[in-house]
């Protein structure tokens, strides 16, 4: 049966699919490729350095491996989003309650990760957090993209613009 509200027949409408199924994977893959291309630049741009800037010379091997492994995990998360959300849209379109459970299982830990990522970045800035004019391009990108994912993810969890079984499914089951 159809949900009680017109247009809410999927837990992953087109707008959310664009953000989490295409935009977020693209960001993750770009982050992976950027760190792969220049691990030192990615490393040195993570937070402000004390006066004098980042240490010159190449990264220690352990630091380089850590950066590449971290970048790999970020890229992998993007691919997981792409494939899991694509499968949920393709194969669970006729079962919005199940689709909601699967999508929620993916988006819930990512919502926690969004909050933790922004909090750690904010903490790492120390006193320079208020000197936004001195932030690197990567720091700006971190905050802008972080909030561009956090806000729609929070909206999804609040049930804005999507099928919510507790709300929409209950009405159709009463009929």
DOLUMTOR-977516 format. One record per residue (C-alpha): residue in one letter; z, x, y. Coordinates in steps of 0.05 Angstrom, whole numbers, padded with zeros to 5 digits, always signed. Last residue first. Layout:
BEGIN
AZXY
...
//
This chain:
BEGIN
X+00122-00128+00019
X+00187-00089+00017
X+00151-00027-00011
X+00105-00024+00050
X+00164-00024+00098
X+00200+00030+00059
X+00139+00076+00058
X+00133+00081+00134
X+00204+00100+00153
X+00233+00136+00093
X+00163+00158+00073
X+00146+00190+00139
X+00072+00190+00155
X+00054+00231+00216
X+00053+00229+00292
X+00125+00251+00304
X+00166+00253+00240
X+00223+00295+00269
X+00205+00350+00219
X+00133+00349+00244
X+00158+00354+00316
X+00201+00414+00297
X+00139+00447+00267
X+00098+00429+00328
X+00149+00463+00374
X+00163+00524+00330
X+00089+00543+00321
X+00069+00547+00395
X+00140+00573+00408
X+00128+00634+00364
X+00057+00642+00390
X+00082+00647+00462
X+00143+00688+00445
X+00108+00739+00400
X+00046+00742+00445
X+00090+00759+00504
X+00125+00813+00464
X+00058+00840+00440
X+00032+00845+00511
X+00091+00888+00529
X+00148+00860+00570
X+00161+00892+00638
X+00147+00830+00679
X+00195+00792+00634
X+00254+00832+00660
X+00306+00781+00635
X+00302+00804+00562
X+00309+00876+00588
X+00384+00873+00579
X+00377+00871+00504
X+00306+00858+00481
X+00327+00861+00409
X+00368+00797+00416
X+00308+00757+00441
X+00265+00785+00383
X+00320+00768+00334
X+00327+00697+00362
X+00251+00685+00362
X+00244+00707+00290
X+00306+00669+00268
X+00281+00604+00299
X+00211+00611+00271
X+00239+00632+00202
X+00282+00569+00199
X+00220+00527+00215
X+00181+00567+00162
X+00235+00551+00111
X+00225+00477+00125
X+00148+00478+00132
X+00132+00495+00059
X+00179+00446+00024
X+00162+00395+00078
X+00088+00399+00061
X+00104+00387-00013
X+00152+00329+00000
X+00106+00297+00052
X+00047+00301+00004
X+00089+00266-00048
X+00103+00209-00001
X+00030+00210+00025
X+00000+00200-00045
X-00073+00183-00033
X-00085+00247+00007
X-00050+00288-00047
X-00109+00329-00073
X-00146+00351-00011
X-00092+00350+00042
X-00039+00380-00002
X-00089+00431-00030
X-00107+00454+00041
X-00033+00457+00059
X-00018+00501+00000
X-00080+00545+00008
X-00078+00558+00084
X-00003+00562+00088
X+00000+00611+00030
X-00055+00652+00064
X-00014+00656+00128
X+00048+00676+00090
X+00008+00731+00056
X-00014+00759+00123
X+00059+00762+00146
X+00079+00794+00080
X+00024+00846+00087
X+00046+00862+00158
X+00116+00874+00134
X+00090+00919+00078
X+00047+00957+00129
X+00105+00966+00176
X+00152+00988+00121
X+00100+01038+00094
X+00091+01067+00164
X+00167+01073+00173
X+00175+01108+00105
X+00117+01155+00121
X+00148+01175+00188
X+00106+01148+00245
X+00057+01195+00279
X+00071+01233+00343
X+00106+01215+00406
X+00172+01178+00407
X+00168+01111+00442
X+00181+01108+00516
X+00214+01156+00564
X+00268+01108+00587
X+00293+01069+00527
X+00241+01032+00485
X+00225+00959+00492
X+00214+00920+00428
X+00161+00911+00374
X+00106+00949+00413
X+00121+01017+00381
X+00112+00990+00311
X+00046+00954+00323
X+00019+01016+00360
X+00043+01061+00303
X+00013+01015+00249
X-00056+01017+00280
X-00112+00984+00240
X-00066+00956+00186
X-00018+00930+00239
X-00075+00894+00274
X-00104+00869+00209
X-00038+00838+00188
X-00026+00807+00256
X-00097+00779+00256
X-00085+00750+00186
X-00020+00718+00209
X-00050+00689+00272
X-00109+00661+00233
X-00061+00631+00181
X-00022+00598+00238
X-00084+00569+00272
X-00116+00541+00208
X-00069+00504+00162
X-00007+00501+00206
X-00037+00484+00275
X-00102+00452+00254
X-00069+00415+00196
X-00016+00389+00244
X-00069+00361+00289
X-00110+00331+00231
X-00053+00293+00201
X-00008+00324+00148
X+00042+00272+00122
X-00017+00224+00116
X-00027+00149+00124
X+00001+00141+00194
X-00059+00111+00229
X-00029+00041+00235
X+00046+00037+00225
X+00075+00000+00166
X+00045+00046+00114
X-00012+00021+00071
X+00000+00000+00000
//
